[in-house]
Amino acid sequence: MRRFDPHEYARNVLGDQLQTCSDSPLTGFHRDGCCNTGPDDVGVRSVCAVMTKEFLEFSRLRGNDLTTPAPDFGFPGLKPGDRWCLCAARWKEALDAGMAPRVVLTATHEATLEFVALEDLKKHALDLC
C-alpha cells in the first residue's frame, strides 16, 4: 500500500505541483526542502526566495536575523544566494519597502496568494520565461 504524501498534492502559485526550494541549506517549515505550509505553520513560510545582502539586512533590522547560525535549531545562517522559505507576510513587508528578494514561483506555495498578488510575485520571479 502506498503511503499518503501531502507534498505530492501541494500546489505552487502557478497551480502546478510544488517544487523543492532548497536542500542546502535545508529549508521549509517541515525542513524537507519545500515551502509547504499548513495549520501548524503560523508564520506561513511559503515563499521560496533567493537571499540578497540587502534583504538579509532588512530582515535583521526588523528583528529576524537570518545570517547568524543557530545550531541548536539546525539553522546554518543564510548568505546571499541561498534559497529559503520566507514567511509570506515578511516578503510582503519587504515588497512594500522596496527590498523584496527574487522568488522561485514553482517552489512558492499557493497559500502565499492570501498575502501577495501573483502579479507582484511575477515581477520578482527568477523562473518565468
C-alpha positions in Angstrom: 0.0 0.0 0.0 1.3 3.4 -1.0 1.7 6.0 1.8 -0.1 9.3 1.5 2.4 12.1 0.7 0.9 15.6 1.4 3.7 17.2 -0.6 2.5 15.4 -3.7 -0.7 17.4 -3.6 0.8 20.8 -2.6 0.4 23.4 -5.3 2.5 26.4 -6.2 1.3 29.9 -7.1 1.0 28.8 -10.8 -1.3 25.9 -9.9 1.3 23.2 -10.6 2.8 20.7 -8.2 5.0 22.5 -5.6 8.8 22.0 -6.3 11.7 21.9 -3.9 13.1 25.2 -2.8 16.4 24.2 -1.3 18.1 21.1 0.2 21.2 23.1 1.1 20.5 24.8 3.3 17.6 22.6 4.1 14.5 24.9 4.3 10.8 24.8 4.9 8.6 24.6 8.0 8.9 20.9 7.9 12.7 21.1 7.0 12.0 18.9 3.9 13.3 21.4 1.3 9.8 22.6 0.3 7.8 25.7 1.2 4.8 23.6 2.1 2.6 25.1 4.8 -0.4 24.2 6.8 -2.3 24.9 10.0 0.8 24.3 12.2 2.8 26.9 10.3 1.6 30.1 11.9 4.3 32.1 10.0 3.1 30.7 6.6 6.7 30.0 5.4 5.5 29.7 1.8 7.7 32.0 -0.4 10.8 30.4 -2.0 13.1 33.4 -2.1 16.7 33.9 -3.0 18.5 35.8 -0.3 20.3 39.0 -1.0 22.6 41.1 1.2 20.0 43.9 1.2 17.1 41.6 2.2 19.2 39.9 4.9 20.0 43.3 6.4 16.4 44.4 6.0 15.2 41.3 7.9 17.9 41.8 10.6 16.8 45.4 11.2 13.2 44.1 11.6 14.2 41.7 14.4 14.8 38.5 12.4 18.5 37.8 11.9 18.7 35.2 9.3 22.5 35.3 9.0 23.6 34.1 12.4 23.7 30.3 12.7 21.6 28.7 15.4 23.0 25.1 15.6 20.6 24.0 18.3 17.8 24.5 15.8 19.7 23.1 12.8 19.9 26.6 11.3 23.1 27.3 9.4 22.6 31.0 8.9 22.0 32.3 5.5 24.1 34.1 3.0 23.3 35.9 -0.3 22.4 33.4 -3.0 20.8 30.9 -0.6 17.2 29.9 -1.3 14.9 30.0 1.8 11.2 29.6 2.6 10.2 33.0 3.9 7.1 34.0 5.7 4.6 35.4 3.2 3.9 38.4 5.4 7.7 39.2 5.7 8.1 39.0 1.9 5.1 41.4 1.5 6.6 43.8 4.1 9.9 43.7 2.1 8.0 44.3 -1.1 6.3 47.4 0.4 9.7 48.7 1.5 11.3 48.1 -2.0 13.5 45.3 -0.6 11.8 42.1 -1.7 14.2 39.4 -2.8 13.7 37.4 -6.0 11.3 34.4 -5.9 11.1 30.9 -7.4 7.4 30.6 -8.4 7.5 26.9 -9.0 8.6 26.4 -5.4 6.4 29.1 -3.8 3.2 27.6 -2.2 -0.2 28.8 -3.3 -1.0 29.9 0.2 1.2 32.9 -0.5 -1.6 34.4 -2.7 -3.5 35.1 0.5 -0.9 37.7 1.3 0.6 38.8 -2.0 -0.7 39.3 -5.5 0.5 36.9 -8.2 1.5 39.9 -10.3 3.9 41.2 -7.6 5.4 37.7 -7.3 5.9 37.5 -11.1 7.7 40.9 -11.1 10.3 39.3 -8.8 10.3 35.8 -10.4 13.5 34.1 -11.4 11.7 31.3 -13.2 9.5 33.0 -15.7 10.3 32.6 -19.4 
